Amino acid sequence: MVQVSSPPRTPRQAARQRDLLGDALDSALDAGFFAALADATRLRLIACIARCRRACSVGEIAECCSVDLSVVSRHLKALARAGVLASERDGRIVRYRLRADEVSGRFRALADAIAANPPVDCVGDRGCCGAGGSNGCC
């Protein structure tokens, strides 16, 4: 584990700080991945596929979630582009499966990066607040 000698005193200093912890956190915060997950319908589709524990056709997924086939297809493609789902084609039928190892690995990497860079106690002259919290960041 990498230790930072002293935490940055301001958010601006933190943004400029380039260390292994910051790089791990930056790479774990993939906007495309989280944007794909930031939709209630997509989350329902992921849950449906995860419960099936196998690759499911677009039609099966649409029935499971009571969502129009064209809407389901569009959402599934977005989830596949983000790395959440894998697709396989069999003639005209496309099946999607959850990339469980990939998804859990991304969340694990984010959790590890956050845990490796814990917040400091913002009291007195220690941490991000400076002397007595005078710079107002806490």
MARSE-412686 format. One line per 2 residues: number of its first residue (from 1); their letters; for each residue x, y, z of N, C-alpha, C. Coordinates in nm, 2 decimals. Layout:
NUM = a = X/Y/Z/X/Y/Z/X/Y/Z ~ ...
END
This chain:
1 = mv = 0.08/-0.12/0.00/0.00/0.00/0.00/0.09/0.12/0.00 ~ 0.05/0.22/-0.08/0.13/0.35/-0.09/0.08/0.44/0.01
3 = qv = 0.17/0.51/0.09/0.13/0.61/0.19/0.16/0.74/0.13 ~ 0.07/0.84/0.14/0.10/0.97/0.11/0.15/1.04/0.23
5 = ss = 0.27/1.11/0.22/0.33/1.17/0.34/0.24/1.27/0.41 ~ 0.18/1.35/0.34/0.08/1.44/0.41/-0.03/1.47/0.31
7 = pp = -0.16/1.47/0.36/-0.27/1.48/0.26/-0.27/1.63/0.21 ~ -0.32/1.64/0.09/-0.33/1.78/0.03/-0.43/1.86/0.12
9 = rt = -0.40/1.99/0.13/-0.47/2.08/0.21/-0.60/2.14/0.14 ~ -0.60/2.13/0.01/-0.72/2.19/-0.06/-0.76/2.09/-0.17
11 = pr = -0.88/2.10/-0.22/-0.92/2.02/-0.33/-0.83/2.04/-0.46 ~ -0.79/2.17/-0.48/-0.71/2.20/-0.59/-0.57/2.12/-0.58
13 = qa = -0.51/2.12/-0.46/-0.39/2.04/-0.44/-0.41/1.89/-0.47 ~ -0.53/1.84/-0.42/-0.56/1.70/-0.44/-0.57/1.67/-0.59
15 = ar = -0.63/1.76/-0.67/-0.64/1.73/-0.81/-0.51/1.73/-0.88 ~ -0.41/1.81/-0.83/-0.28/1.81/-0.89/-0.19/1.69/-0.85
17 = qr = -0.23/1.64/-0.73/-0.15/1.53/-0.68/-0.16/1.41/-0.77 ~ -0.04/1.36/-0.81/-0.04/1.24/-0.89/0.04/1.13/-0.82
19 = dl = -0.03/1.04/-0.76/0.04/0.93/-0.70/-0.04/0.80/-0.74 ~ 0.01/0.69/-0.69/-0.05/0.56/-0.72/-0.20/0.55/-0.67
21 = lg = -0.22/0.61/-0.56/-0.36/0.61/-0.50/-0.45/0.69/-0.59 ~ -0.41/0.81/-0.63/-0.50/0.89/-0.72/-0.52/0.83/-0.85
23 = da = -0.41/0.77/-0.91/-0.43/0.70/-1.04/-0.52/0.58/-1.03 ~ -0.52/0.51/-0.92/-0.61/0.39/-0.91/-0.75/0.44/-0.90
25 = ld = -0.77/0.55/-0.82/-0.90/0.60/-0.81/-0.96/0.66/-0.94 ~ -0.87/0.73/-1.01/-0.91/0.79/-1.14/-0.95/0.68/-1.24
27 = sa = -0.87/0.57/-1.24/-0.90/0.47/-1.34/-1.03/0.38/-1.30 ~ -1.05/0.38/-1.17/-1.17/0.30/-1.12/-1.30/0.38/-1.15
29 = ld = -1.29/0.51/-1.16/-1.41/0.60/-1.18/-1.43/0.62/-1.33 ~ -1.47/0.51/-1.40/-1.49/0.52/-1.54/-1.63/0.57/-1.57
31 = ag = -1.64/0.69/-1.63/-1.77/0.76/-1.65/-1.86/0.68/-1.74 ~ -1.81/0.62/-1.84/-1.89/0.54/-1.93/-1.95/0.42/-1.86
33 = ff = -1.88/0.35/-1.78/-1.93/0.24/-1.70/-2.04/0.28/-1.61 ~ -2.02/0.39/-1.53/-2.12/0.43/-1.44/-2.24/0.50/-1.51
35 = aa = -2.22/0.57/-1.62/-2.33/0.62/-1.70/-2.42/0.51/-1.74 ~ -2.36/0.40/-1.79/-2.45/0.29/-1.83/-2.53/0.23/-1.72
37 = la = -2.48/0.24/-1.60/-2.55/0.19/-1.48/-2.65/0.29/-1.42 ~ -2.65/0.41/-1.47/-2.73/0.52/-1.41/-2.87/0.53/-1.47
39 = da = -2.93/0.42/-1.50/-3.06/0.42/-1.56/-3.14/0.31/-1.50 ~ -3.26/0.34/-1.45/-3.34/0.24/-1.38/-3.38/0.12/-1.46
41 = tr = -3.41/0.15/-1.59/-3.44/0.04/-1.68/-3.32/-0.06/-1.70 ~ -3.21/0.00/-1.72/-3.09/-0.08/-1.74/-3.06/-0.16/-1.62
43 = lr = -3.08/-0.11/-1.50/-3.05/-0.18/-1.38/-3.15/-0.30/-1.37 ~ -3.28/-0.28/-1.41/-3.37/-0.39/-1.41/-3.33/-0.50/-1.51
45 = li = -3.28/-0.46/-1.63/-3.23/-0.56/-1.72/-3.12/-0.64/-1.67 ~ -3.02/-0.57/-1.61/-2.91/-0.64/-1.55/-2.95/-0.74/-1.44
47 = ac = -3.05/-0.70/-1.36/-3.10/-0.79/-1.25/-3.16/-0.91/-1.32 ~ -3.24/-0.89/-1.42/-3.31/-1.00/-1.49/-3.21/-1.10/-1.54
49 = ia = -3.11/-1.05/-1.61/-3.00/-1.14/-1.67/-2.93/-1.21/-1.56 ~ -2.89/-1.13/-1.45/-2.82/-1.19/-1.34/-2.89/-1.31/-1.28
51 = rc = -3.03/-1.29/-1.26/-3.11/-1.39/-1.20/-3.12/-1.52/-1.28 ~ -3.11/-1.50/-1.42/-3.12/-1.61/-1.51/-2.99/-1.70/-1.50
53 = rr = -2.88/-1.63/-1.47/-2.75/-1.69/-1.46/-2.71/-1.77/-1.59 ~ -2.75/-1.71/-1.70/-2.71/-1.77/-1.83/-2.73/-1.65/-1.94
55 = ac = -2.69/-1.68/-2.06/-2.71/-1.58/-2.17/-2.86/-1.59/-2.21 ~ -2.92/-1.47/-2.22/-3.06/-1.46/-2.25/-3.08/-1.39/-2.38
57 = sv = -3.18/-1.43/-2.46/-3.21/-1.35/-2.58/-3.28/-1.22/-2.55 ~ -3.27/-1.13/-2.64/-3.34/-1.00/-2.62/-3.49/-1.02/-2.59
59 = ge = -3.55/-1.11/-2.66/-3.69/-1.14/-2.64/-3.72/-1.19/-2.50 ~ -3.64/-1.28/-2.45/-3.65/-1.33/-2.31/-3.64/-1.22/-2.21
61 = ia = -3.54/-1.13/-2.23/-3.51/-1.02/-2.14/-3.63/-0.92/-2.14 ~ -3.68/-0.89/-2.26/-3.80/-0.80/-2.27/-3.92/-0.86/-2.20
63 = ec = -3.94/-0.99/-2.21/-4.06/-1.05/-2.14/-4.04/-1.04/-1.99 ~ -3.92/-1.07/-1.94/-3.88/-1.07/-1.80/-3.91/-0.93/-1.74
65 = cs = -3.88/-0.82/-1.81/-3.88/-0.69/-1.76/-4.00/-0.61/-1.80 ~ -4.09/-0.66/-1.88/-4.21/-0.59/-1.94/-4.17/-0.46/-2.00
67 = vd = -4.07/-0.46/-2.08/-4.02/-0.34/-2.16/-4.03/-0.37/-2.30 ~ -4.06/-0.27/-2.39/-4.07/-0.29/-2.53/-3.94/-0.34/-2.59
69 = ls = -3.95/-0.43/-2.68/-3.83/-0.50/-2.74/-3.73/-0.40/-2.79 ~ -3.77/-0.30/-2.86/-3.67/-0.20/-2.92/-3.60/-0.12/-2.81
71 = vv = -3.67/-0.09/-2.70/-3.61/-0.02/-2.59/-3.51/-0.11/-2.52 ~ -3.54/-0.24/-2.50/-3.45/-0.34/-2.44/-3.33/-0.35/-2.53
73 = sr = -3.35/-0.37/-2.65/-3.23/-0.38/-2.74/-3.13/-0.26/-2.73 ~ -3.19/-0.14/-2.73/-3.10/-0.02/-2.73/-3.03/-0.02/-2.59
75 = hl = -3.10/-0.05/-2.48/-3.03/-0.05/-2.35/-2.92/-0.16/-2.34 ~ -2.95/-0.28/-2.40/-2.86/-0.39/-2.39/-2.73/-0.35/-2.47
77 = ka = -2.74/-0.29/-2.58/-2.63/-0.25/-2.66/-2.54/-0.15/-2.58 ~ -2.61/-0.06/-2.51/-2.53/0.04/-2.43/-2.46/-0.03/-2.32
79 = la = -2.52/-0.13/-2.25/-2.46/-0.20/-2.14/-2.34/-0.28/-2.20 ~ -2.35/-0.34/-2.32/-2.24/-0.41/-2.38/-2.13/-0.32/-2.41
81 = ra = -2.16/-0.20/-2.47/-2.05/-0.11/-2.50/-1.97/-0.07/-2.37 ~ -2.04/-0.06/-2.26/-1.98/-0.02/-2.13/-1.90/-0.13/-2.06
83 = gv = -1.92/-0.25/-2.12/-1.85/-0.37/-2.06/-1.92/-0.44/-1.95 ~ -2.05/-0.41/-1.93/-2.13/-0.47/-1.83/-2.18/-0.61/-1.88
85 = la = -2.22/-0.61/-2.01/-2.27/-0.73/-2.07/-2.18/-0.78/-2.18 ~ -2.19/-0.91/-2.21/-2.13/-0.96/-2.33/-2.24/-1.01/-2.42
87 = se = -2.22/-1.00/-2.55/-2.32/-1.05/-2.64/-2.27/-1.16/-2.73 ~ -2.35/-1.25/-2.77/-2.32/-1.35/-2.87/-2.43/-1.37/-2.96
89 = rd = -2.40/-1.38/-3.09/-2.50/-1.39/-3.19/-2.51/-1.54/-3.24 ~ -2.63/-1.59/-3.26/-2.66/-1.72/-3.31/-2.76/-1.70/-3.42
91 = gr = -2.71/-1.67/-3.55/-2.80/-1.64/-3.66/-2.87/-1.50/-3.63 ~ -3.00/-1.50/-3.62/-3.07/-1.37/-3.60/-3.09/-1.34/-3.45
93 = iv = -3.05/-1.44/-3.36/-3.08/-1.43/-3.22/-2.95/-1.38/-3.15 ~ -2.96/-1.27/-3.08/-2.85/-1.22/-3.00/-2.88/-1.25/-2.85
95 = ry = -2.79/-1.30/-2.78/-2.80/-1.33/-2.64/-2.70/-1.25/-2.56 ~ -2.74/-1.21/-2.45/-2.66/-1.13/-2.36/-2.64/-1.20/-2.23
97 = rl = -2.52/-1.18/-2.18/-2.49/-1.24/-2.04/-2.41/-1.13/-1.96 ~ -2.43/-1.14/-1.83/-2.36/-1.05/-1.74/-2.21/-1.08/-1.74
99 = ra = -2.13/-0.98/-1.75/-1.99/-1.00/-1.73/-1.96/-0.98/-1.58 ~ -2.00/-1.08/-1.51/-2.00/-1.07/-1.36/-1.86/-1.05/-1.31
101 = de = -1.76/-1.11/-1.36/-1.62/-1.09/-1.31/-1.57/-0.95/-1.34 ~ -1.60/-0.90/-1.46/-1.57/-0.77/-1.50/-1.63/-0.66/-1.41
103 = vs = -1.77/-0.68/-1.39/-1.84/-0.58/-1.31/-1.80/-0.58/-1.17 ~ -1.79/-0.70/-1.11/-1.75/-0.71/-0.97/-1.60/-0.66/-0.95
105 = gr = -1.52/-0.69/-1.05/-1.38/-0.64/-1.05/-1.37/-0.49/-1.05 ~ -1.46/-0.42/-1.13/-1.46/-0.28/-1.13/-1.50/-0.22/-1.00
107 = fr = -1.60/-0.28/-0.94/-1.65/-0.23/-0.81/-1.55/-0.25/-0.70 ~ -1.48/-0.37/-0.71/-1.38/-0.40/-0.61/-1.26/-0.31/-0.63
109 = al = -1.22/-0.27/-0.75/-1.11/-0.18/-0.77/-1.15/-0.04/-0.71 ~ -1.27/0.00/-0.73/-1.31/0.13/-0.68/-1.31/0.13/-0.53
111 = ad = -1.36/0.02/-0.47/-1.37/0.01/-0.32/-1.23/0.01/-0.27 ~ -1.13/-0.06/-0.33/-1.00/-0.07/-0.29/-0.93/0.07/-0.30
113 = ai = -0.95/0.14/-0.41/-0.89/0.27/-0.42/-0.94/0.37/-0.32 ~ -1.07/0.36/-0.29/-1.13/0.45/-0.18/-1.07/0.41/-0.05
115 = aa = -1.07/0.28/-0.02/-1.02/0.24/0.11/-0.87/0.27/0.13 ~ -0.79/0.27/0.02/-0.65/0.30/0.03/-0.63/0.45/0.05
117 = np = -0.73/0.53/0.03/-0.71/0.68/0.04/-0.82/0.73/0.14 ~ -0.82/0.69/0.26/-0.92/0.73/0.36/-0.92/0.88/0.39
119 = pv = -1.04/0.93/0.42/-1.04/1.07/0.46/-0.96/1.09/0.59 ~ -0.91/1.21/0.61/-0.84/1.25/0.73/-0.93/1.32/0.83
121 = dc = -0.89/1.32/0.95/-0.97/1.39/1.05/-0.95/1.54/1.03 ~ -1.06/1.61/1.00/-1.06/1.75/0.97/-1.08/1.83/1.10
123 = vg = -0.99/1.82/1.19/-1.00/1.89/1.32/-0.87/1.97/1.34 ~ -0.88/2.09/1.38/-0.76/2.17/1.41/-0.68/2.20/1.29
125 = dr = -0.54/2.18/1.31/-0.45/2.22/1.20/-0.41/2.10/1.12 ~ -0.48/1.99/1.13/-0.46/1.87/1.05/-0.56/1.86/0.94
127 = gc = -0.52/1.79/0.84/-0.61/1.75/0.73/-0.64/1.86/0.63 ~ -0.76/1.86/0.57/-0.79/1.94/0.46/-0.83/2.08/0.50
129 = cg = -0.86/2.10/0.63/-0.92/2.23/0.67/-0.82/2.33/0.70 ~ -0.70/2.30/0.72/-0.60/2.40/0.76/-0.63/2.43/0.91
131 = ag = -0.58/2.54/0.95/-0.59/2.58/1.09/-0.73/2.62/1.12 ~ -0.79/2.53/1.21/-0.93/2.56/1.26/-1.04/2.56/1.16
133 = gs = -1.01/2.50/1.04/-1.12/2.49/0.94/-1.14/2.63/0.87 ~ -1.04/2.71/0.87/-1.05/2.85/0.82/-1.08/2.86/0.67
135 = ng = -1.03/2.75/0.59/-1.05/2.77/0.45/-1.19/2.72/0.40 ~ -1.27/2.67/0.49/-1.41/2.63/0.46/-1.43/2.51/0.38
137 = cc = -1.34/2.42/0.37/-1.36/2.30/0.28/-1.43/2.19/0.36 ~ -1.44/2.20/0.49/-1.51/2.09/0.57/-1.65/2.13/0.62
END
